[in-house]
Each structure stands twice: as structure tokens, then as C-alpha cells.
């Protein structure tokens, strides 16, 4: 029985519907955990007590038995503190977003590398407009060496080195702009206090 607080008239505990919604959320989280590899699981703050249940669920492939084991995993997860489950959810969300950002950055770097090789000094000027801290001579030399490697069918040493150099320039600029944004935000909040 839920009961009501006599003074305020509010219910003392969550409704059955609310309890069911929370249980289904934990079940969905359990399904996500079961779908992860061991390496991905090791990066998450999953309690040691849940790991054997997750492995058992992965091992069982028969449909009904798998569902039963998954329900048992969810039951064990509900015994954990809410903070533990929230930490797991946050880590899962962060990994997804971080992976998307990393892939986007990789594509941006590859696009700049291909532009430098195809367009030459035109692309280099555009790159320097966007990233003024880049070393013009180094990038020009690496692009020239890469084209020479391709002509002679040599291993892509300069091609890879050009990628590393661009990565340092582009990601270094992103970190620097994030630092500037954070400093600007802190300066704004300091001036608001005055």
C-alpha cells in the first residue's frame, strides 16, 4: 500500500506505473551492457558484482533463456544504488558522443590532407586562414614529399606524417579555442559578480 501523507495529501511512494517505467529503463540499460564487448565494458563503471551476470547473459543464446537471464540481470541492477546506474548511463552517453566527435575530427583532417594534395598552395592558404598557428613550410614540404612518394610508388611515410601534422594543428586549435571559451566564460562570470 502506498498510503498518503496526512498533512500534505501527497503519496508516500512512487506509483506502480512509475516503478514499472523505472524497471523497464533498467532492463534497457542491461540490454545495452550485454551488447558491449569486454573492452567496452571494462571502460564503464560497472560494479564487479554485475559482471558475472552480464557474461552469463552474453553466453546464453536461446531466446527465452536469454530473456530470463536478462530479467535476472535487471533485477540485480535494481539492487544497486541509483548513483551507480546513473554513472553507467552517463559513461555510455559520453562514449557515444565522444566517438562521434572523434570520427568527425578524423574526417575533417582527412579532407584537409586530400585538399592539400589536390589543390596545393590554394588549399594551404585556406588552411592557414583557418589555423594561423600552422607551420606553412612543414605542411608544404610534407605535401610535396607525399606527391613524390605516390609517383615513385614508395611507402606512404610522408602521407602519414602529413596526417599527424594536420591532426596536431586542427585538434590543437580546437583545444585552444575550448580553453579560450572557458576563460571567456569565467571572465564573464567574474564581471557579473562586480
C-alpha positions in Angstrom: 0.0 0.0 0.0 1.3 3.4 -1.0 -0.6 5.5 1.5 -0.8 9.3 1.8 0.8 11.8 3.9 -1.9 13.1 6.3 -0.6 16.6 6.3 0.1 17.3 2.6 -2.1 14.7 1.0 0.9 13.5 -1.2 1.5 9.9 -1.9 4.3 8.4 0.2 5.9 6.2 -2.5 6.0 6.1 -6.3 3.1 4.6 -8.2 3.1 1.2 -9.7 3.3 2.7 -13.2 6.4 4.7 -12.1 8.0 1.6 -10.7 7.4 -0.2 -13.9 8.8 2.6 -16.1 12.0 2.6 -13.9 12.3 -1.2 -14.1 12.0 -1.1 -17.9 14.7 1.6 -18.1 17.0 -0.6 -16.1 16.2 -3.6 -18.4 17.0 -1.4 -21.4 20.3 -0.4 -19.8 21.0 -4.1 -19.1 20.4 -4.9 -22.8 23.0 -2.2 -23.8 25.5 -3.6 -21.3 25.1 -7.1 -22.7 25.6 -5.9 -26.3 29.0 -4.3 -25.4 32.4 -6.0 -25.9 34.6 -6.9 -22.9 36.9 -4.0 -23.8 34.0 -1.5 -23.8 32.6 -2.9 -20.5 36.0 -2.5 -18.8 35.8 1.2 -19.5 32.5 1.6 -17.8 32.0 1.9 -14.0 30.1 -1.4 -13.8 30.3 -3.0 -10.3 32.2 -6.3 -10.1 29.1 -8.0 -8.7 27.2 -7.4 -12.0 30.0 -8.6 -14.4 29.3 -12.3 -14.0 25.6 -11.8 -14.7 26.4 -9.8 -17.8 28.8 -12.5 -19.0 26.1 -15.2 -18.3 23.6 -13.2 -20.4 26.0 -13.0 -23.3 26.8 -16.7 -23.1 23.1 -17.8 -23.2 21.7 -17.6 -26.8 18.4 -19.4 -26.6 15.7 -16.8 -26.9 13.6 -17.5 -23.8 16.5 -18.4 -21.6 18.3 -15.2 -22.7 15.3 -13.1 -21.8 15.0 -14.8 -18.4 18.7 -14.1 -17.8 18.4 -10.5 -18.9 15.5 -10.1 -16.5 17.6 -11.5 -13.7 20.4 -9.1 -14.6 18.0 -6.2 -14.5 16.8 -7.4 -11.0 20.4 -7.4 -9.8 21.0 -4.0 -11.3 17.9 -2.6 -9.5 19.6 -3.6 -6.2 22.4 -1.2 -7.0 22.3 2.5 -5.9 20.7 5.0 -8.3 24.1 6.8 -8.5 25.8 3.7 -9.9 23.2 3.3 -12.6 23.4 7.0 -13.5 27.2 6.8 -13.7 26.9 3.9 -16.1 24.3 5.8 -18.2 26.5 8.9 -18.3 29.5 6.9 -19.3 27.6 5.2 -22.1 26.3 8.5 -23.4 29.7 10.2 -23.2 31.3 7.3 -25.2 28.8 7.7 -27.9 29.2 11.4 -28.2 33.0 11.3 -27.9 33.2 8.7 -30.6 31.1 10.8 -32.9 33.3 13.9 -32.3 36.4 11.8 -32.9 35.2 10.4 -36.2 34.1 13.9 -37.3 37.6 15.3 -36.5 39.2 12.4 -38.3 37.1 13.2 -41.4 37.9 16.9 -41.2 41.7 16.1 -41.0 41.5 13.7 -44.0 39.6 16.2 -46.0 42.3 18.8 -45.4 45.0 16.4 -46.3 43.3 15.5 -49.6 42.8 19.2 -50.4 46.4 20.0 -49.7 47.5 17.2 -52.1 45.0 18.1 -54.8 44.9 21.9 -54.7 48.4 22.7 -53.4 49.1 26.3 -52.3 45.4 27.3 -52.7 44.4 24.8 -50.0 47.4 25.7 -47.9 46.4 29.4 -47.9 42.8 28.4 -46.8 44.2 26.2 -44.1 46.4 28.9 -42.8 43.5 31.4 -42.8 41.6 29.0 -40.6 44.5 27.8 -38.5 47.2 30.6 -38.4 49.4 28.7 -36.0 50.1 26.0 -38.6 53.7 25.7 -40.0 53.5 26.7 -43.7 56.9 25.3 -44.7 56.4 22.0 -42.9 53.0 21.4 -44.4 54.1 22.4 -47.9 57.2 20.1 -47.6 55.1 17.1 -46.4 52.6 17.6 -49.2 55.4 17.7 -51.8 57.0 14.6 -50.3 53.7 12.7 -50.4 53.2 13.5 -54.0 56.7 12.3 -54.8 56.1 9.1 -52.8 53.0 8.4 -54.9 54.9 9.0 -58.2 57.6 6.6 -57.2 55.2 4.0 -55.5 57.1 4.3 -52.2 55.6 3.5 -48.8 53.3 6.3 -47.5 55.6 7.7 -44.8 55.1 11.4 -45.7 51.4 10.8 -46.3 51.0 9.5 -42.7 53.3 12.3 -41.3 51.1 14.9 -43.1 48.0 13.4 -41.3 49.8 13.6 -37.9 50.9 17.2 -38.5 47.3 18.2 -39.6 45.9 16.4 -36.6 48.1 18.3 -34.3 47.3 21.6 -35.9 43.5 21.1 -36.1 42.9 19.4 -32.8 45.4 21.6 -31.0 43.4 24.6 -32.3 40.2 23.1 -31.0 41.6 22.6 -27.6 43.0 26.1 -27.6 39.6 27.6 -28.6 37.9 25.5 -25.9 40.4 26.9 -23.3 39.7 30.4 -24.6 35.9 29.8 -24.4 36.3 28.6 -20.8 38.4 31.6 -19.9 35.9 34.0 -21.5 33.1 32.3 -19.6 35.0 32.7 -16.3 35.8 36.3 -17.1 32.1 37.0 -17.9 31.0 35.4 -14.6 33.7 37.4 -12.7 32.4 40.7 -14.2 28.8 39.8 -13.4 29.8 39.5 -9.7 31.1 43.1 -9.6 
